[in-house]
Amino acid sequence: MALSTATASNELRFDTGRICLDLLTTTHPEERLDSVEVLRAWITGSGLVPADTALAHADTGWLLAFRELRAQVDRLVRCRPRPGVATTYDLALARVNDLARTAPPAPRAVRGEDGRLLRRLDGPPGCAALLAAVARDAVDLLTDPVARAVLRQCEGDNCPIVYLDASRGRRRRWCSSEVCGNRERVARHRRRAALSRA
């Protein structure tokens, strides 16, 4: 999986620890999945497909499907079900489970020109197969009590990003030290400077 930290509003992020959570970051600070080209970049950047996989066949239907899956995963990650009461949580869970039924893209190992083995897909990936890979990641996350125990929401001001806290001591506070953490440190410095002037 590719790792990066966004510093501009149009950059994609892949630093939450899970593909399904990386998909959720595409809503902050504004809608990032605003074109098929950006979706193609997200699919490649997330590691769902090898970097040189052709995705020219992706269209606006893909964009709508990924946005819909993102909404369902968001509902499942942020809400807690109420026993015995049918809710939007249950509808989201049914939809994610339905999407997870499709087989994800089949990987193959092929020899490169230099003899090293490279990961390739068996054929051009379909939208349903890629959605299934993300939905299966969400199912794995939701059913893994260890992963759920380290699921955190960023403490940054107005930051909705959810991530897995894999830090030593489980003391990570921000989605990104470079983004939200830096904002918090600057704000703290300004508050101290204002107090010392007063």
N, C-alpha and C positions, 0 to 999 in steps of 0.2 A: 504494500500500500504506500502511496506517496505521502510524504509528510510536508506540510507547509503551514505557515501561520499568516493569515491575512493582515495586512496593514492598511489596505485601502478598501473602500466599500465594494469595489467590483471584483475583488480577488476571492477565489474559492479556498475553503479551509478543509484540511484533512488531518486534524490534530485532536479529535475527540476520543480516539481509541476504538471506535467502531464505525463501520461503513454506514449503518442506519442512522447513527448520530451525526455523522458528517453530512448526511442529506439534510438533517434538520438545520444545520448552520446556514443553509442557502436562503433562509428567510431574514437573516440579520446582517447588517442593520437595515437592509431593505431587500426586496425580492431580487435574488441573484439568478434564479433560473428563469430568465426573461427571454431566452431565445434557444433555439435548437442547438446553435453553436456552443453556447455555454453548457447546455446539458451534455453534449458530446465531450467537452473538456472535463466536466465533472465525472462522467463515467470513466474516462481514461485516468484522470487524476486520482480517483478513489481506488484504483487497482482492480476494478471489476473486469477490465479487459487489459491485455498487454498494450503498451504504449503505441505500437504501430498498427493496431486493429482499425480497419476501415469501418466508419460509422456513418457513411454517406446516406444510408437508407433510413436513418433516424428522421422523424418528421414531427410535426406539432402534436400528433397523437401521443408520441412518446413523452413529450414535454408535459402534457396534461396528465398522463398516467403517473409519471414520477412525482408531480405535485400532489396528486391524490394520495399516493402511497405515503408521501412525506406528512400529509395531514393526519393520516391514520396512525402512523408511528408516533407522531407528536402527541396525539391523544393518549396512546397507550403508555408512553414514557412519563407523561406529566400527571395523569389521573390515576386514582386508585378505585378499583371496582367495589361496588357495594354488594355484599352477598344477597342473593335472592331478588335483586332488582335489575331488570333489563335496562341498560343505559346506552349512551353513545359509545361507551367503552366497549361494550359487548359487540356492537356493530363494527367498530374499528378492528377488534380482535378477529371477528369472522372474516373481514375483508383481507387482513394481513395473512391469516391462515390460508385463505383461498389463493392468494397470490403466491404463497410459498409452495403450493402443490406442484407448480410447473418445474421442470428440471432446469437448473441453472446452466449457463454455457459450459460445454464440455471442453476441458483443457487437454492439450497434447504437448508432449515434449518433442521438439524437432531439433535436428542438428543445424547449427549456424555455419556460416562459411568458414569460421575458424575451428569448427569441430565442437564447440561448446553447445550444451543443450539449452534451448530457449523455450519459453512457454508461449504457445500459440493456441488459438481456439480452433475447434474442429471445423467451424464454418462461421459465416457472419452471424453475430449474435442477434437474436430477436428481442424485441422489447419485453415480452413476457418472461423470457429467460433471465434478463437482467433485473427485472422487477423481482423475480423469484429469489435471486441471490441476495438482494437487499432485504426482502421480506424474511428470508431464512435467517439472516443476521439478526433481525429484530426478534424473531422467535427465540433464537439462541440467547440473546441478551435478556429477554423477559422471563425466560425459564431457568436462568442461571442465578441462583441465590448469591453466589460470590460476586458476580458482576453487578448485580442489582445493589449489593451492599456498598459498592464503591461508585455508584452513579451519583453525580453531583451537578447542581446548577451553579453556574458562575456567580460569584458574589459581586461582580462588577456592576456599576450603576446602570440599570436598565438593560442588562445583558441576559437574554433568555437561553444562552447556549448551555446544553447539557453535555457532560463528558464523563469518562471513566477516570477516576483518580488513581493512577498507578504510581503516585509519588511515594517515596519512603516515608513512613509514618502517616500516610493518607492525610496530608495537611495542605494539599493543593487547594487554593481558594479561587483561582481564576481560570477561565477557559484558556487564556494565553497570558503568560507573564509579560510578553512583549506588547500586548494590546491592552487588555483590561487591567492587568497588574501595573503596567506603566502609568495608565491613567490614574489609578488609585494612588500610586506613589507621588505623582505630580500634584494631585489634589491635596494629599497630606502635607506635602512640602509647602504649598501655598497657604494652607490653614495655619501651619506653624509660623510662617513668615508674617502673616497678618496678625497673629497673636503677639508676636515679639514687637511689632510696630505699635501695637495698641497700648 
